[in-house]
């Protein structure tokens, strides 16, 4: 058990379905408020099992309550290096399956980093992607999950507070977590293209979701341990508008 730091945070304990509804309703309110004011919402999106309930709830709101995503801009956090966008294991394909294909979001407004190319091309893509976010007005609302090693996006342990979008070598634990999806560890990409910690902290609002007992220990460190690059998620405690929405299994040691 870590000694809480002076800036320790508290999590909100809710069931995953309730958390998904909370986040989806906040996004819906943001989208409608921005549209009413004549502007557009800019959403920062994540992939994986943790946020999938949010996307399902947003699709339901679109179909049953008329929530329109026309004019909304979305930017995903990261992508694997070396995967074609059409590869079913890519984050672009995942987003298409789980969300983009089911709402009226203009495909030109749905942004996912391009992980193809040599290192020079990837560095160019990182700069282009960062400019695109800035040109859109910055991220209004960033959705995050929590990695087993405390990573946010692909910001693995060792990522600095001032890190920006870049090529990242994936930690062994991150690759192991993805092994089933790729049919074995040997098929998991070794690198990703990811927004940096500083990019994430520039979002106006941040919502982190963490579910299950496997996240228990790292959530404790993220909420109460020393703020630093050993657990990149600890940097979120410096943000003025962040909510940690976790289930009872993940929160068992985080009270």
N, C-alpha and C positions, 0 to 999 in steps of 0.2 A: 504494500500500500504506500502510495506516495504522499508526502506531506503537501497539503494544498499550498499553492502559491498565493500571493496577495491578490492576484487577479483571477482566482479560480472562478469557473462558470458553473451554472446549474443547467441540467437537462430537463426537458418537459417529457414526462413518461406518458406515452399514449400507445394504443395498439397501432400496428402498421396501417390498417385501413383508415383509422381516424387521422393518422398523420398525413396520409395521401389526400384525404379530403380537405384537411386544413391548408395544405400547400396549394392544392388545385383551386380552392376558393380564393386564396390570396392572389394567385396568378390571374384568375378570372376578373377579380376586382381591379387589378392593375391594368389589364388589357382594356377593360371597359372605361376606366377613368382616363387613361391616356387617349383613347379614341374620342371620348367626349370633349377633351381639351384640344383636339386637332393634332395630336402627336401620335407616336407609335411606341408600344412597349418593346423592350429589348430583353430577351430571356437568355440566361446562361444555363445550358442543359448538361445533364450527366447521363451515363448509360449504366446498365447492370440490373441485377435483381432488386436492389434497394429502391430505386426510384420508379420501378415499373408500375406500381400502383398509382402514382401521380399521373402518369400518361394515360392509364386506363380511365381514371376519373376525369381528366381533361377531355378525352374522347367522348365520354358520356355527357359531359356538360355541352359539348359541341352538338351532339346528336339530339339530346333531349331538351336542352335549355337554350339552344341557339347561340352559344358562345362562338363568335367568329374570330379566327386568327388572321384574317385578311389584314395586311399591313404590319403584322407583328414580325420582328426580326429575331431569329434564334442563332445562338453560337454555342456549339458544343465545346467542352473543355479540352478534348484530346482525341487522338487517333493513333492506332498502331502504325509503325513505320514498315513499309513494304507491302501493305495490303491494297489491292485494287478497291475502289469505292464499292464496286458491285460484289466483292467477296462477301459471302454471308456472315463471315466472322468479323468484318469491319464494323466500326461504330457507326459509320454512315449507313450501312445496310440495316443495322439494328434499329437505328432511329427511324428509318423508312418503314420497317415492319411494325414497330410498336407505336409510332406516333404520326409521322409525317403523312403517311398514306391514308390516314383516317380523319384528317381535318382539312380545312380550307386554307392552310398556310401556303403561300406562294413558294414553289421550290427555289426560286431565286433568293428568297429571304431566309432559307434554312441552311445555315453554314456549319460545315464540319471540316476540320483541317484536312488537307491532302497529304497523306503520309508517303507518297511515292517520290522517288528521286534520290539523287546522291546527296551527300551532306550539304553541299553548296545550295542545291535546289531546295532542300528542307529549311535551311536558314532563310532563304528568300521567302519561302512560304510562311515562316513564322513572322517575319516582318510584315508581310502582306495581310495576314490574318489579324495581327494586332492593329494595323491601320484600319481595317474594315470595322473592327469593334469601335474604335475611336470615331470613325466617320458616322457610325450609327448612333452615336451619342453616349456610348458606354453601356455597360450591363446594368439594368434596373434591378434584376432579381436573379440571383445565382443559386441553383440547386446543386447540392453536393452529397456524395456518400463518404464513408470513412473506410480507408484501407486497413487491413489487418496490421500493417506496420505503421499506421498513422498517416499514410499519404492522403493527399487531396488532389484530385485529378491524377496526373502521373508524377506529382512532386514527391519523390521518395525521400526517406530519411537522408539528411544532409543537404536538402534544398534550403537555400537561404531566404530570409524574409524579403529581400529585394530581387529575387529571381523573376525573370520574365520568360515569355514563351520561347521554347527551345526544344532541341532533341534531348531526350532523357533515356538513360540506360535503366531498364526495368529491374527492380529488385527480385531476387529469387522467389520470395513469398508472393509477389504480385504475379509472376509467371506461373507459379504452382496453382494459384487460385483460378487461373484461366485455362489450365491444362485440359480440363474436361471438354471445354468448348472447342478446343483445337485438336482433340483426338490424341493428346499426349504432350508432355512438356517439351519434347524436341521440336514440336511444330509451332510453339508459341513465339511470336516475335520477341526479339531481345531489346528493342527500343520503341519509344513512343514519341510523338510530337505533342507537347502539352503547354497550356497556359501556365505561367509561373505563379508563385505565391503572391507576388505583388499585383499581378493582373487580377487574381481572384479577389483580393482585398479591396480593389477599386470598385467592385460591385456595390450598388447602393444598399441592397438587402441580400442577406445570405441565409439559406436554410439548409442545415445538415441533417441527414437522416441516418440512423444506425439501428439495425435490428439484429437480434439473436445473441445467444450467449458467447459466440465466438468473438464478438466485438467488445465484450465486457472489459477485459484488461486494457485494451488500447483506448477505449472511451474514457476510462478512469485517468489514464495518463493525459489524454487530450484535454480533459476538463480541469484537472487538478495538478498536473505535473509542471515542471519548469517550462516556460515558454522558450522554444528554440527549435533549431533545425533537426534535432533528434526525432521529434514528432511534429512534422509540419502542421498538422491540424491544430496544434496549440496556438499558432499565430492567429487563428480565427478569434481568439479571445480579445484581440486588440481592435476588433471591428465594432462599430457603434450599433449595428442592427443585424445581429445574428441570432437565430434560434436553433437549438439542438433538440430535435424531435426523435426520441428513442423509445424502444419498447421495454417492458419490464425485464426481459432476459438480459438485454444489453446494459440496463441501468442498475443491475443488482449490486454493484460495488460503487455506483456513482451517485450517492445520495448525500 
